[in-house]
Amino acid sequence: MKTALAYFALIFGVLLCPLAGQAQELEKVKIQLKWFHQFQFAGYYAAKEKGFYREEGLDVEIVERDPKKDNIEEVISGNAEYGVADSGLLLSRLQGKPVVMLSQIFQHSPLVFLTLRSSGLRTPFDLLGKTLMVDSAGNGDAPVKAMILKALGNLNKVKWKQHNYQFGELVDGKVDAMFAYISNEPLWYRSRGHEVNIIDPRDHGIDFYGDNLFASEKETREHPERVEKFLRASHKGWKYALENKDEIIDLILQKYNENSKRSRQHLTYEAGEIEKLINHKFVEIGHYEASRFKKLWKFIQNLGSPTPKTSVGSFSTRQKNLLSF
């Protein structure tokens, strides 16, 4: 009798093995970050390490940006299913690139210009004829260019230099102002004894959105359920990260700091600034207002950009009717 029971138990276990394997099988996807690992992407680390992606059936690889590559093109090419961009994504869409915004994470852009305190350059009006260093990849310099356009009336009234991320060039006088993140570079300069002025577009009537989540048209068309799973887990991750900042800082120091080499002091400073930019206590994570994208659209028109190659209404998977302008 015992032998028969053991035999049936063995057969039953063998039959269940394939089913168990199927139940545990996860879909592998990648998210392409727009920079190196830091608290700027804390929600995605939390979603992965706390098991939120796994709960949705996803095995997510978080990929740092290679500065030599365009993070938006990495998603379009299929090297990653999802990506992090900013308000410049709208410009990419209008240029005919098949990208779709999934969720708006940062309610404000972290982009500012920094100048040395000793330079006396404190406003965008002071930058007339000066050399400004920006990173134009993915149209990520839209907020600071909009500020210059509004202040000076023409982008040609300054000299533009592509960012090489040699921050010492500001100190050495090779550039007069440097495009930077308010959550990073001010502390970098101050910790090295250099006081800086922050020229923030928001102080001059330019308030574009910051980081968002996006995918290719192909991903949203062929895998709509996977998109929703990824979004749910990512939003959950961001909520957790902002409510448990010290824990996620520990996590970044332990697992996501090989290239960035951020100190605890830097990550703590960054976390405080990022929380202000997301503004989650007053605005639901992922929310956006069409009116603010319309302001960006007006900026594009003022630049004299070519006629859009695609409909703005197809830019987002949500509130499509609000973006049909």
C-alpha positions as CSV (number, residue, x, y, z in Angstrom):
1,M,0.0,0.0,0.0
2,K,2.8,2.4,1.0
3,T,4.6,1.5,-2.3
4,A,1.5,2.3,-4.3
5,L,1.0,5.7,-2.5
6,A,4.6,6.6,-3.1
7,Y,4.2,5.7,-6.8
8,F,1.1,7.9,-7.2
9,A,2.7,10.8,-5.3
10,L,5.8,10.6,-7.6
11,I,3.6,10.6,-10.8
12,F,1.4,13.5,-9.4
13,G,4.6,15.5,-8.6
14,V,6.0,15.0,-12.1
15,L,2.7,16.0,-13.7
16,L,2.6,19.2,-11.6
17,C,6.2,20.2,-12.4
18,P,5.5,21.8,-15.8
19,L,2.6,23.7,-14.4
20,A,4.7,25.0,-11.6
21,G,7.3,26.1,-14.0
22,Q,4.7,27.9,-16.1
23,A,3.3,29.7,-13.1
24,Q,6.8,31.0,-12.1
25,E,7.9,32.0,-15.6
26,L,8.5,35.8,-15.8
27,E,8.5,38.0,-18.9
28,K,11.9,39.6,-19.3
29,V,11.9,43.3,-20.2
30,K,14.4,46.2,-19.9
31,I,14.0,49.8,-18.8
32,Q,16.6,52.2,-20.3
33,L,17.5,55.0,-17.8
34,K,18.5,58.4,-19.0
35,W,21.6,58.6,-16.8
36,F,23.8,56.6,-14.4
37,H,22.3,54.9,-11.3
38,Q,21.2,57.4,-8.6
39,F,18.1,58.4,-6.6
40,Q,16.6,59.9,-9.7
41,F,15.5,56.3,-10.6
42,A,14.8,55.1,-7.0
43,G,11.2,54.0,-7.8
44,Y,12.4,51.4,-10.4
45,Y,15.0,50.0,-8.0
46,A,12.3,49.7,-5.3
47,A,9.9,48.0,-7.7
48,K,12.5,45.5,-8.6
49,E,14.1,44.8,-5.2
50,K,10.8,44.8,-3.3
51,G,9.3,42.3,-5.7
52,F,6.6,44.6,-7.2
53,Y,7.7,43.7,-10.8
54,R,7.8,40.0,-10.0
55,E,4.3,40.2,-8.6
56,E,3.2,41.4,-12.0
57,G,5.0,38.6,-13.7
58,L,7.9,40.7,-14.9
59,D,11.7,40.2,-14.7
60,V,13.0,43.7,-15.2
61,E,16.6,44.6,-16.1
62,I,17.4,48.2,-15.3
63,V,20.0,49.6,-17.8
64,E,22.2,52.6,-17.2
65,R,22.6,55.1,-20.0
66,D,25.6,55.1,-22.2
67,P,26.3,58.8,-22.7
68,K,27.4,58.1,-26.2
69,K,23.9,56.7,-27.0
70,D,20.5,58.4,-27.2
71,N,18.3,56.9,-24.5
72,I,15.2,57.4,-26.6
73,E,16.7,55.7,-29.6
74,E,17.6,52.7,-27.4
75,V,13.9,52.1,-26.9
76,I,12.8,52.8,-30.5
77,S,15.4,50.3,-31.7
78,G,14.1,47.6,-29.4
79,N,17.1,47.4,-27.2
80,A,14.8,48.1,-24.3
81,E,11.0,47.9,-24.0
82,Y,10.7,51.0,-21.7
83,G,12.6,54.1,-21.0
84,V,13.0,57.2,-18.9
85,A,12.9,60.6,-20.8
86,D,11.6,64.1,-20.0
87,S,9.5,66.8,-21.7
88,G,11.9,66.5,-24.7
89,L,10.0,63.3,-25.6
90,L,7.2,65.4,-27.0
91,L,9.6,67.0,-29.5
92,S,10.8,63.5,-30.5
93,R,7.2,62.5,-31.1
94,L,6.6,65.6,-33.2
95,Q,9.7,64.7,-35.2
96,G,7.9,61.5,-36.2
97,K,9.6,59.1,-33.8
98,P,7.3,56.2,-32.6
99,V,7.3,56.9,-28.9
100,V,4.4,57.0,-26.5
101,M,4.4,58.5,-23.0
102,L,3.1,56.1,-20.4
103,S,3.3,58.1,-17.2
104,Q,4.6,61.5,-15.9
105,I,6.8,61.0,-12.8
106,F,8.4,64.3,-12.2
107,Q,6.0,67.3,-12.0
108,H,8.9,69.7,-12.5
109,S,12.1,69.6,-14.5
110,P,15.4,69.4,-12.5
111,L,17.2,71.2,-15.3
112,V,18.9,74.5,-14.5
113,F,21.9,76.6,-15.6
114,L,24.8,77.0,-13.1
115,T,27.3,79.8,-13.2
116,L,30.1,80.6,-10.8
117,R,29.1,83.0,-8.0
118,S,32.1,85.1,-8.9
119,S,31.0,85.6,-12.5
120,G,28.1,87.8,-11.6
121,L,25.9,85.9,-14.1
122,R,22.6,85.5,-12.2
123,T,19.8,85.7,-14.7
124,P,19.2,84.5,-18.3
125,F,19.5,88.1,-19.4
126,D,23.1,88.0,-18.2
127,L,23.9,85.1,-20.5
128,L,23.8,87.3,-23.7
129,G,26.8,86.4,-25.9
130,K,28.0,83.8,-23.4
131,T,29.0,80.1,-24.0
132,L,26.5,77.7,-22.6
133,M,27.0,73.9,-22.3
134,V,24.0,71.7,-22.8
135,D,23.1,68.1,-23.6
136,S,20.8,68.0,-26.6
137,A,20.4,64.2,-26.7
138,G,16.7,63.3,-26.7
139,N,15.8,67.0,-26.8
140,G,16.6,67.1,-23.1
141,D,17.7,70.7,-23.1
142,A,14.2,72.0,-23.9
143,P,13.5,73.8,-20.5
144,V,16.8,75.8,-20.5
145,K,16.5,76.7,-24.2
146,A,12.9,77.9,-23.6
147,M,14.2,80.1,-20.8
148,I,16.9,81.6,-23.1
149,L,14.4,82.1,-25.9
150,K,12.0,83.9,-23.6
151,A,14.6,86.1,-22.1
152,L,16.7,87.0,-25.2
153,G,14.2,86.4,-28.0
154,N,16.6,84.3,-30.1
155,L,18.7,81.2,-29.4
156,N,21.5,82.5,-31.6
157,K,22.2,85.3,-29.1
158,V,24.3,82.8,-27.1
159,K,27.0,80.2,-28.0
160,W,26.0,76.6,-27.5
161,K,28.4,73.8,-26.7
162,Q,27.5,70.1,-26.4
163,H,28.0,68.8,-22.9
164,N,31.0,66.6,-22.3
165,Y,30.3,66.2,-18.6
166,Q,33.7,67.7,-17.7
167,F,32.3,69.8,-14.9
168,G,35.7,71.5,-14.3
169,E,35.2,73.4,-17.5
170,L,32.9,75.8,-15.7
171,V,35.6,76.4,-13.0
172,D,38.3,76.8,-15.7
173,G,36.3,79.4,-17.6
174,K,35.9,77.3,-20.7
175,V,32.1,77.8,-20.5
176,D,30.1,80.5,-18.8
177,A,27.1,78.5,-17.8
178,M,26.5,74.8,-17.5
179,F,23.3,72.8,-17.9
180,A,22.9,70.8,-14.7
181,Y,20.4,69.0,-12.5
182,I,19.4,70.9,-9.4
183,S,19.4,67.6,-7.6
184,N,23.1,66.8,-8.3
185,E,25.6,69.4,-9.5
186,P,25.1,72.3,-7.0
187,L,26.3,70.0,-4.3
188,W,29.1,68.7,-6.5
189,Y,30.5,72.2,-6.9
190,R,29.9,73.4,-3.3
191,S,31.6,70.3,-1.9
192,R,34.7,71.3,-3.9
193,G,34.7,74.8,-2.6
194,H,33.0,76.5,-5.6
195,E,29.9,78.6,-4.9
196,V,27.4,78.7,-7.8
197,N,24.4,80.7,-8.9
198,I,21.4,78.6,-10.0
199,I,19.4,80.0,-12.9
200,D,16.2,78.0,-12.8
201,P,13.7,78.2,-15.7
202,R,10.8,78.0,-13.1
203,D,11.9,81.3,-11.7
204,H,11.5,82.8,-15.2
205,G,8.1,81.4,-16.1
206,I,9.2,78.1,-17.7
207,D,7.8,75.1,-15.9
208,F,8.2,72.0,-18.1
209,Y,7.7,68.5,-16.8
210,G,10.7,66.4,-15.8
211,D,11.2,62.6,-16.0
212,N,8.5,60.4,-17.5
213,L,8.1,56.8,-18.5
214,F,7.7,55.9,-22.1
215,A,7.7,53.0,-24.5
216,S,7.7,52.5,-28.3
217,E,4.5,52.4,-30.2
218,K,5.2,48.8,-31.0
219,E,5.3,47.9,-27.3
220,T,2.0,49.6,-26.5
221,R,0.3,48.1,-29.5
222,E,1.5,44.5,-29.1
223,H,1.7,44.2,-25.3
224,P,-0.9,46.5,-23.7
225,E,-1.4,44.3,-20.7
226,R,2.4,44.1,-20.0
227,V,2.5,47.9,-20.2
228,E,-0.2,48.2,-17.5
229,K,1.6,45.7,-15.3
230,F,4.9,47.6,-15.7
231,L,3.2,50.9,-14.9
232,R,1.4,49.5,-11.8
233,A,4.6,48.1,-10.4
234,S,6.6,51.2,-11.2
235,H,4.1,53.6,-9.5
236,K,4.1,51.3,-6.5
237,G,7.9,51.4,-6.5
238,W,8.0,55.2,-6.6
239,K,5.5,55.4,-3.7
240,Y,7.6,53.0,-1.6
241,A,10.9,54.8,-2.5
242,L,9.6,58.2,-1.4
243,E,8.2,56.9,1.8
244,N,11.4,54.9,2.6
245,K,14.2,57.1,1.3
246,D,16.9,55.9,3.7
247,E,16.2,52.3,2.9
248,I,16.5,52.9,-0.8
249,I,19.6,55.0,-0.3
250,D,21.1,52.0,1.4
251,L,20.0,49.8,-1.5
252,I,21.6,52.1,-4.1
253,L,24.9,52.2,-2.1
254,Q,24.9,48.4,-2.0
255,K,23.8,47.4,-5.5
256,Y,23.5,50.4,-7.8
257,N,26.6,52.5,-7.3
258,E,29.4,50.9,-9.2
259,N,29.7,53.7,-11.9
260,S,28.1,56.6,-10.1
261,K,30.0,56.2,-6.8
262,R,27.7,58.5,-5.0
263,S,28.2,59.2,-1.3
264,R,25.5,58.9,1.2
265,Q,25.5,62.7,1.6
266,H,25.0,63.1,-2.1
267,L,22.2,60.6,-2.3
268,T,20.5,62.1,0.7
269,Y,20.7,65.6,-0.9
270,E,19.4,64.2,-4.2
271,A,16.5,62.3,-2.6
272,G,15.3,65.5,-0.9
273,E,15.4,67.4,-4.2
274,I,13.8,64.6,-6.2
275,E,10.9,64.4,-3.7
276,K,10.2,68.1,-4.3
277,L,10.2,67.6,-8.1
278,I,7.8,64.7,-7.9
279,N,5.5,66.5,-5.4
280,H,3.7,63.2,-4.6
281,K,2.0,64.6,-1.5
282,F,-0.1,66.9,-3.6
283,V,-0.1,65.2,-7.1
284,E,-0.8,61.6,-7.9
285,I,2.3,59.8,-9.3
286,G,1.9,59.6,-13.0
287,H,-0.5,62.5,-13.4
288,Y,-0.1,65.3,-16.0
289,E,-2.0,68.3,-17.3
290,A,-2.4,68.8,-21.0
291,S,-2.1,72.6,-20.6
292,R,1.5,72.3,-19.6
293,F,2.3,70.2,-22.7
294,K,0.6,72.9,-24.7
295,K,3.1,75.4,-23.4
296,L,5.9,73.2,-24.6
297,W,4.1,73.0,-28.0
298,K,4.1,76.8,-28.2
299,F,7.8,76.8,-27.4
300,I,8.4,74.4,-30.3
301,Q,6.4,76.7,-32.6
302,N,8.4,79.7,-31.5
303,L,11.5,77.9,-32.4
304,G,10.3,77.8,-36.0
305,S,10.4,74.0,-36.0
306,P,9.2,72.2,-39.1
307,T,5.6,71.1,-39.5
308,P,5.0,68.1,-37.1
309,K,5.1,64.7,-38.8
310,T,2.6,63.2,-36.4
311,S,-0.4,63.9,-34.2
312,V,0.2,65.1,-30.7
313,G,-2.9,63.2,-29.7
314,S,-1.1,59.9,-30.1
315,F,1.7,61.0,-27.7
316,S,0.2,59.4,-24.6
317,T,-1.7,56.3,-23.8
318,R,-3.8,58.2,-21.3
319,Q,-6.1,61.3,-21.6
320,K,-5.6,61.1,-25.4
321,N,-8.4,63.6,-26.0
322,L,-6.6,66.2,-23.9
323,L,-3.5,66.1,-26.0
324,S,-5.2,66.4,-29.4
325,F,-4.0,69.9,-30.2
